[in-house]
Amino acid sequence: MNWEVFLAPYAQVVEELKVKLKGMRSQFEYESRHSPIEFITGRVKPVRSILQKAATKQVTVDLLHREIQDIAGLRIVTQFVNDIYTVVGMLKARKDFIIVDEIDYIVQKKDSGYRSYHMIIEYPVETIHGEKKVLAEIQIRTLAMNFWATNEHSLNYKYDGQIPADLKARLKRAAEAAFRLDEEMSKIRDDVREAQQIYRDQQQIKKHK
């Protein structure tokens, strides 16, 4: 397996989608409107992680492109829970990729406390050998959900997926606290947005003085 050749289309998917999704965010800024997108990150899964997941799922190398759906991964982070569903609607309206699966882990959280909205898309990449359709995963979550998930991921790595029971329980409580924060912030969302709009307007005035 030539991993550089295999992963090249996935890297292309990540870079192209980052540009496109950041473009969506910029359009809101140009129109001086609240953007549901706070920031975007992307990555190609390391070879070691791909092989570990393939071994766990008993997937052979020739089926990696079909069975491991998150080799290319994008993450869209929002301020508010409602923004997640705004972004989902925007993604569904796009014509440059096909959504092949979606899971709402916000409505149906994982046992660990994990919350996020997942989409698996099929994205066409132009290569020197013609068009190649590549699967990629898009995760959409709030800042609070992202903070929790990032730390949970680090602990999973440290404990090789076997987080001690007491720590797991504390993580679960932290996940609930993070979601309560999201709920409270949603209640004052309009005031927050109004304050942000005032700030943006003031910045525009300063820029044109």
C-alpha positions in Angstrom: 0.0 0.0 0.0 1.4 3.4 -1.0 -0.1 5.5 1.7 0.8 8.8 0.2 -1.1 8.0 -3.0 -4.0 6.5 -1.1 -4.4 9.5 1.2 -3.8 12.2 -1.4 -7.5 12.5 -2.4 -8.6 12.6 1.2 -6.2 15.5 1.9 -7.7 17.2 -1.2 -11.2 16.8 0.1 -10.2 18.3 3.5 -8.5 21.3 1.9 -11.3 22.0 -0.6 -14.1 21.7 1.9 -12.3 23.9 4.4 -12.1 26.6 1.8 -15.8 26.2 0.8 -17.0 26.2 4.4 -14.9 29.2 5.4 -16.4 30.9 2.4 -19.9 30.3 3.8 -18.8 31.9 7.1 -17.3 34.9 5.2 -20.5 35.5 3.3 -22.3 36.1 6.6 -19.6 38.5 7.6 -19.8 40.4 4.3 -23.5 40.8 5.0 -22.9 41.8 8.6 -25.0 38.9 9.8 -24.5 36.4 12.6 -22.6 33.5 11.2 -23.7 30.1 12.6 -20.1 28.9 12.0 -17.6 29.9 14.6 -14.6 28.0 13.1 -13.7 25.0 11.0 -11.0 22.5 11.3 -10.0 19.4 9.2 -7.6 16.5 9.2 -6.7 13.3 7.5 -6.7 10.3 9.9 -3.1 9.1 10.6 -2.2 5.8 9.1 -1.8 4.2 12.5 -5.4 5.2 13.4 -6.7 3.9 10.1 -5.1 0.5 10.7 -6.3 0.3 14.3 -9.9 1.1 13.2 -9.6 -1.4 10.3 -8.4 -4.1 12.7 -11.2 -3.4 15.2 -13.9 -3.5 12.4 -12.1 -6.4 10.6 -11.8 -4.4 7.4 -9.3 -5.5 4.8 -7.0 -2.9 3.1 -8.8 -3.1 -0.2 -12.1 -2.0 1.5 -10.7 0.9 3.5 -12.1 3.5 1.1 -15.6 2.2 1.6 -15.7 0.9 5.2 -13.7 3.5 7.0 -15.8 6.6 6.5 -13.9 9.2 8.5 -10.4 9.1 6.9 -11.1 12.6 5.9 -12.7 14.6 8.7 -14.1 18.1 9.0 -15.3 19.8 12.1 -17.7 22.8 12.2 -17.9 24.5 15.6 -20.9 26.8 16.4 -21.8 29.1 19.3 -25.3 27.8 19.9 -27.1 24.5 19.6 -29.6 26.0 17.2 -26.7 27.0 14.9 -25.9 23.3 14.5 -29.2 22.7 12.8 -28.8 25.9 10.7 -25.5 24.5 9.4 -27.0 21.1 8.8 -29.7 22.8 6.6 -27.0 24.7 4.7 -25.0 21.6 4.0 -28.1 19.7 2.9 -28.8 22.5 0.4 -25.4 22.2 -1.3 -25.0 20.5 -4.7 -21.3 19.7 -4.6 -21.5 16.6 -2.5 -24.0 13.9 -1.5 -25.0 13.1 2.1 -25.0 9.4 2.5 -25.6 9.1 6.2 -26.3 11.3 9.2 -26.5 10.7 13.0 -27.8 13.2 15.5 -25.8 12.5 18.7 -27.4 15.7 20.3 -30.9 14.3 20.4 -29.5 10.8 21.1 -26.3 11.3 23.0 -23.8 8.5 23.4 -23.6 6.7 26.8 -20.3 8.5 27.4 -22.1 11.9 27.3 -20.7 12.7 23.8 -22.9 15.1 21.7 -22.4 16.1 18.1 -24.1 16.0 14.8 -22.4 13.7 12.3 -22.7 13.6 8.5 -21.0 11.2 6.1 -20.7 12.7 2.6 -19.5 11.5 -0.7 -17.4 14.2 -2.3 -16.1 14.1 -5.9 -12.4 14.9 -6.2 -10.7 15.7 -9.6 -7.5 13.7 -9.9 -5.0 13.2 -12.7 -6.8 9.9 -13.3 -10.3 11.4 -13.4 -13.0 11.9 -10.9 -12.8 10.0 -7.6 -15.7 9.9 -5.1 -14.3 10.0 -1.6 -16.2 9.5 1.7 -15.7 12.1 4.4 -17.1 12.8 7.8 -18.4 16.2 8.9 -19.0 16.8 12.7 -21.0 19.8 13.8 -20.9 20.8 17.5 -21.0 23.7 19.8 -17.9 25.2 21.5 -18.9 23.5 24.8 -19.4 20.1 23.1 -16.1 20.6 21.3 -14.2 21.4 24.5 -15.6 18.2 26.2 -15.0 16.0 23.2 -11.4 17.2 22.7 -10.6 16.4 26.3 -12.4 13.0 26.2 -10.4 12.1 23.1 -7.1 12.9 24.8 -8.1 10.7 27.8 -9.1 7.9 25.5 -5.7 8.1 23.9 -3.9 8.2 27.2 -5.8 5.1 28.6 -5.9 3.3 25.2 -9.7 3.5 25.2 -10.0 2.1 28.7 -10.8 5.2 30.8 -11.1 4.3 34.5 -14.6 4.0 35.8 -14.4 7.0 38.2 -12.9 9.2 35.6 -15.5 8.1 33.1 -18.3 9.0 35.5 -16.7 12.5 36.0 -16.5 12.9 32.3 -20.2 12.1 32.0 -21.1 14.7 34.6 -18.9 17.2 32.8 -20.8 16.4 29.5 -24.1 17.2 31.2 -22.7 20.4 32.7 -21.5 21.4 29.2 -24.9 20.8 27.7 -26.6 22.8 30.5 -24.3 25.6 29.6 -25.4 25.3 26.0 -29.0 25.4 27.1 -28.5 28.5 29.2 -26.6 30.3 26.5 -29.4 29.5 24.0 -31.8 31.3 26.3 -29.8 34.6 26.0 -28.8 34.0 22.4 -30.7 37.0 21.0 -29.0 39.4 23.5 -25.6 37.9 22.7 -26.2 38.2 18.9 -27.4 41.8 19.4 -24.2 42.7 21.3 -22.0 41.1 18.6 -23.9 43.0 15.9 -23.3 46.3 17.8 -19.6 45.4 18.0 -19.4 44.5 14.2 -21.2 47.8 13.3 -18.7 49.8 15.4 -15.8 48.0 13.8 -17.2 48.9 10.3 -17.5 52.5 11.3 -13.9 52.6 12.5 -12.7 51.0 9.3 -14.4 53.6 7.1 -13.3 56.7 9.1 
